[in-house]
Structures are given as C-alpha cells and as structure tokens.
C-alpha cells in the first residue's frame, strides 16, 4: 500500500521493523511519517488501528513522537545487526538514551484494547476504536521492539536486505535462515532482472 509515490510494505515480520522501514528512502517522495494524515493511514495499514477508526486525533505531535520512536528503534536494531549487540560500533555500552526512551514508551500506557464485532458476512472483525491514543500506540510498537531485542531466537534472525540500495531489516524465519531480501517479489525480483540483463549483455558481446 502506498500514498503518492511512497511504497508502503510490511515485509519485516515485526511492526517495529516496519516502522523503521517507513523512514527509509524511497525511489521518490517523502516517507509516510511527515504528515498526520500519512501517519494515520500507516497505522491502519500496519494493523495497529482497526479499519474505520477516526484518524482526526492524529496530529503533528503524533508525527514527532513516532519519528522519535522510529529513530530510537533504528539505532538499536542497526547496531544489533552490525555488531551482534545493541552497542553501536565503537561504543563501550548500549546507547542509554535510546534504550531508556524505548523502555519508557513501552511502559507508558497499555496498548489499545480492541473488541470483536460481527461483520456484514457474520465473520468476526475488529471494531474501530472510538478515539485512538498516541501513547497506547507508541507503547504497542515499543513493546514489540523490546520483545524482539530481548528474544534470542528472533534477535538472531535479524537480517539486512541484500538488495541494491535497500536498508530494510527483517526477521529471517525461513528454513535454514537463507532468506536474502526483505521481499522476494521486490528486491529479489530486481536482482533477478539485473542478473538476466547482465547475462544478456555478455551474450550480445
């Protein structure tokens, strides 16, 4: 799903990593967290808010707070991928500010409570929230990041996409841990196309 020219994808396996990916450069256009309406629609697309939830409470302060959380998680996750610990390269201890902020947001509020209602076809669906709260949604994402970074199995599966010009991080749950790309349909397909073109160029030469 996307807005304008920005492509939203949810390939990482964790909502906290999808938040980090939302700030990565795209081919063109800004990331989705630059305006309240984009953030609100991203929250629905990511499954953090049930469809139909009113998004008018989402304001500029939400954008600032989610951007701060995104940058905090990015620092910790990239350090984990690059060094095997949440310490950035060259650091002697974890980045206290980022870790403190993550823990504070995770403990700040209870994640949103949802209700099940029957849809038009009789199947159960999540009822829209009457009024979403920023702190509760931040807590949901922050707790997902805490769970990820403190789970040895999930943490060991953190990978950075091998696609050209892609910095997305995902959790590799494939058999044998052989997954190379955040998305086989996107980055994987781009590499296959590029490989085919190289072979064709060699054949023509």
VORO-591187 format. One record per residue: residue in three letters; y, x, z negated of N, C-alpha, C in turn. Coordinates in steps of 0.001 Angstrom, whole numbers, plus 500000, padded with zeros to 6 digits. Each point is the difference from the previous one (the first is absolute). Example, Ala and Ser with C-alpha at 12.3 -4.5 7.8 and 13.67 -1.06 7.14 Angstrom:
REM residues 2
ALA494310513190492200501190499110500000501200500900500000SER501050499650500720501190500820499940501090499230499270
//
This chain:
REM residues 205
UNK498819500839500000501181499161500000501233500876500000UNK501036499557500651501208500802500032501231499160500132UNK501133500606499731501291499369500191500795500923500887UNK500564499460501080500748500861500893499054501014500618UNK500375501254499929499195501048500633499138500739498983UNK500014499584498724499209500692498994498629499356499890UNK498993500805500012498630499507499924499522500062498553UNK499609498863499480499403499954498670498493499983500151UNK499354500939499340498546500031499978499543500179498567UNK498825499473499709499442500071498656498592500585500120UNK499970501299500319498750500689500293499520500901498870UNK500791500163498961499726501038499013498898499635499016UNK499778498716499801499008499578499014500586499747498628UNK501271500328499789500666499754498725501430499571500266UNK500454499003499232501355499498500236501057501047499653UNK499724500864499017500979501036499654500173500986501149UNK498922500299500733500103500888501150500653499296501184UNK499787498698500109500696499241501039501508500002499743UNK500388499963498737501425500096499674500547501356500433UNK499273501064499715500432501334500430500123500056501517UNK499021499443500707500015500020501462501170499219500562UNK500490499016499249501117499184500498501267500817500184UNK500069501156499372501183500842500133499835501154500951UNK498815500106500635499787501095500935500717499718501315UNK500461501041500690500721499787501264499130499286501018UNK500601499077500718499334499324501104500564500514501307UNK499429499543501102500465500456501298501479499684500193UNK500423498861499506501409499634500050500245498929498962UNK501250499883499565500339498983499022499825500469498576UNK500662499354499059499908500371498597498733499478499345UNK499695500529498837498884499491499228500323498619499468UNK498974499280499491500205498614499608500729499794498685UNK500264501049499259500615499818498689501506500196500003UNK500618499943501167501427500265500057500841498755499766UNK499371498811500067500727498748499804499138499035499205UNK500618499138499193499214499071499173499046499133500806UNK500432499506501171499126499117500764498762500738500500UNK500151501278500327498844500781500424499043500216498827UNK500555500354498858499155500220498824499256498726499633UNK500700498879500017499349498740499652498837499688500916UNK500185500199501290498931499711500944498877501025499898UNK500352501245499649498951500999499787499141499625498794UNK500610499512498940499260499602498803498989498907500317UNK500367499079500895499061498951500412498912500599500883UNK500392500839500970499026500604500909498999500866499249UNK500447500651498927499129500873499211499101499214499056UNK500208498693499896499185499176499124500467499970498566UNK501170500575499726500525499989498637500613498662499633UNK500458499267500997500538498659499798499227499024500871UNK499630498835499451499335498987500825500951499479501074UNK499441499659501146500811499412501061500700498752499483UNK501241499816500420500766498841499574500857500236498779UNK499841501165499348500837500317498840501444500188500454UNK500972499361499330501404500183500392500431501448499817UNK500661500544501017500385501406499979501478500195499699UNK500730498915499722501432500150499733500312500822498757UNK499078500080498977500327500881498859500001501483500348UNK499382500384501121499915501414500369501374500473500466UNK500587500919499233501343500470500299500065501509500142UNK501213500534500183500169501449500159499445500807498833UNK500058499441498791499465500727498850498490500164500116UNK499324499016500597498560500118500247499728501157500947UNK500803500111501041499818501079500980500121501347499307UNK501006500147499156500203501268499293498817500323499098UNK499494498994499287498924500248499043498675500291500693UNK499710499294501087498766500276500737500074501331500730UNK501175500368500476500165501306500629499772501111498981UNK500508499813498783499791500991498949498515500132499670UNK499300498857499895498565500050499716499248500643501155UNK500367499673501227499348500584501169500126501520499999UNK501201500493499718500216501450499998499236500676498868UNK499908499315498873499254500520498850498513500132500337UNK499426498947500580498580500034500352499754501039501085UNK500902500092500962499840500987501067499915501409499423UNK500875500330499078500006501336499404498663500312499343UNK499492499058499219498756500229499274498790500042500941UNK499965499093500969498854499924500915499967501200500936UNK501133500377500576500015501149500904499619501277499258UNK500465500128498762499616501171499212498493500001499768UNK499433498827499734498556499908499775499234500412501256UNK500438499532501162499324500321501253500124501486500318UNK501172500572499750500257501389500402499447501028499018UNK499959499663498708499619500986498998498776499618499176UNK499548498744500124498889499557499171500434499592498610UNK501288499929499765500566499570498727501346499362500293UNK500535499266499033501309499382500222501141500992499828UNK499659501270499720501044501018499950500394500386501428UNK501278499939500330500412500469501327499715501488500151UNK499882500498501241499747501428500206501016500860499277UNK499517500990499229500883500902499281500400499519498620UNK499706498733499679500381499483498681498932500347498970UNK500396500144498761499066500332498928499571498771499220UNK500657498866500220499627498768499301500346498805500884UNK499416498825499721500295498833500830501487499679499979UNK500521499410501086501412499628500025500257498879499006UNK500513500354498833500135499054498910500792498767500352UNK501092500156500715500823498849500316499223498971500806UNK499287500427501030499239499078500837498874499349499206UNK499283500792499215498890499470499217500508499047498924UNK501093500358499358500584499132498973500451498677500601UNK500637500074501169500465498773500651498826499121500389UNK498955500592500557498826499230500395499393499281498807UNK499836500718498902499428499390498796500905498911499437UNK501302500243500038500941499019499469499964498708500818UNK499955500123501309499964498807500846498668499269499865UNK498919500754499850498683499373499839499920499187498723UNK500728500435498969499950499329498698501122499000499801UNK500895499904500974501232499232499806499770498500499934UNK499105499470500817499804498554500060498585499699500471UNK499558498777499707498694499578500499500107499704501485UNK498997500403500796500020499662501429500082498491500196UNK500445499546501174500166498560500229498705499228499795UNK500113498876499323498855499111499836499938499066501205UNK498821499802500540499845499136501163499079498836499645UNK500171498897500716499162498817499826499275499714501308UNK498816499455499874499241499582501172500243498509500232UNK500316499646501238500165498600500391499182499763501265UNK499752498742500309499227499685501199500928499896501205UNK499634500687501067500754499915501234499650498740500762UNK500595499857501163499778498795500803498539499829500392UNK499281501118500144498584499909500386499064499944498805UNK500575499942498798499192499917498791499654501333499381UNK500233501102500730499713501332499460501065500382498978UNK499608500814499029500945500445498990500922501083500558UNK501276499865499727501007500980500402500898500269498805UNK500734501106500059500929500316498923501262499164500138UNK500414499396498913501216499187500015501221500905500018UNK501056499617500728501239500782499975500545500089498577UNK500631501117499687500652500142498698501317499235500016UNK500337499414498867501259499257499918501189500937500170UNK499932501138499342501082500975500097499432501387499691UNK499857500855500995499435501338499750500938500855499164UNK499409500868499196500777500896499151499756501441500434UNK501085500748500134499913501374500481499143500864499078UNK500235499908498695499265500837499053498504499784500065UNK499588498739500180498569499697500067499370500599501248UNK500707499953501123499469500551501244499982501522499965UNK501041500591499431500003501454499823498824500430499130UNK499737499230498941498893500328499105498665499945500725UNK499831499019500888498748499875500738499744501234500863UNK501036500474500686499843501172500863499837501262499157UNK500783500121498939499913501181499146498626500100499348UNK499440498886499565498668500024499390498933500377501009UNK500188499570501252499061500414501036500047501512500186UNK501208500581499947500132501457500134499380500718498807UNK500203499468498800499390500600498804498478499951500119UNK499469498855500413498545499872500169499482501018501018UNK500715500144501103499568500927501050499995501438499509UNK501084500406499366500152501406499610499166500386498782UNK499498499010499275499167500304498827498515499716500248UNK499655499533501190498605499739500364499482501202500778UNK499109500802499424499535501221500682499393499743501368UNK499275498900500159499347499718501279501044499635501056UNK500881499075499674501037499605500957500930501159500300UNK500346500749498975500914501139500160499399501048500941UNK498690500216499896499345500983500857499962499551501449UNK500189498699500241499984499489501358501349499986500672UNK501039500477499327501327500026500608500024500970501179UNK500492499533501127500092500816501200501348499757500672UNK500480501016500689501170499826500859499526499862501431UNK500565499046500714499606499747501386500165501260500847UNK499014500258500864500047501152500887500706499710501320UNK500514498782500154500699499652501220501298500779500156UNK500350500289501238501250500705500263501177499183499474UNK500874500676499278501231499390499494499750498833499046UNK498831499966499376499714498948499015499805500647498635UNK500690499459499009499902500534498643499331499021499034UNK499437498940500528499423498989499118498818500559499201UNK499904499540498763498896500360499113499152498756499793UNK498673500175499978499084498883499834498855500436499093UNK499209499038499562498800500281499219498802499911500934UNK499294501101500145498841500067500898498769499489499256UNK499535498830500391498788499426499408498861499975501013UNK500163500719501116498973499995501036498765500780499551UNK498887499723500638498768500727499698500180501471500358UNK499717500860499057500136501426500223501440500500499923UNK500917499094499681501425500384499911500456500728501262UNK499733499402501160500329500649501269501172499337500722UNK500650499070499381501134499330500635501144500995500208UNK500601499987501175501030500970500337501395499387500118UNK500059498704500266501288499376500281500243498815499082UNK501286499721499797500351498814499211499506498743500707UNK500027500028501340499509498880500798499339500535501257UNK498733499677500191499309500423501216500611499334501226UNK500503498757499816500572499264501123501369500536500397UNK500704500648499082501348500486500309499966501516500195UNK499962500758498907500019501462500123498744500529500683UNK498842499435499689498773500446500639500028499754501501UNK500474498824500386500065499689501428501003500899500713UNK501119500310499352500977500900500609499380501369500273UNK499203500477499038499378501313500202498969499950501118UNK499251498918500079498997499879501070500677499947501370UNK501117499276500071500738499928501263500543501375500366UNK500574500705499016500547501336500266498903500958500434UNK498819499895499384498877500863500368499550499722501432UNK499964498718500352499613499623501361500992500556501021UNK501272499923499688501025500503500918499895501522500168UNK499695500689498892499850501449500096498816500354500901UNK498889499279499822498828500257500839500296499707501469UNK500732498912500239500348499652501379500894501054500628UNK500926500547499199500899501033500516499228501263500338UNK499023500354499147499183501181500259499166499793501264UNK499454498780500163499177499718501176500826500097501280UNK501244499505499926500862500062501195500379501446500341UNK500146500819498945500373501398500230498837500773500624
//
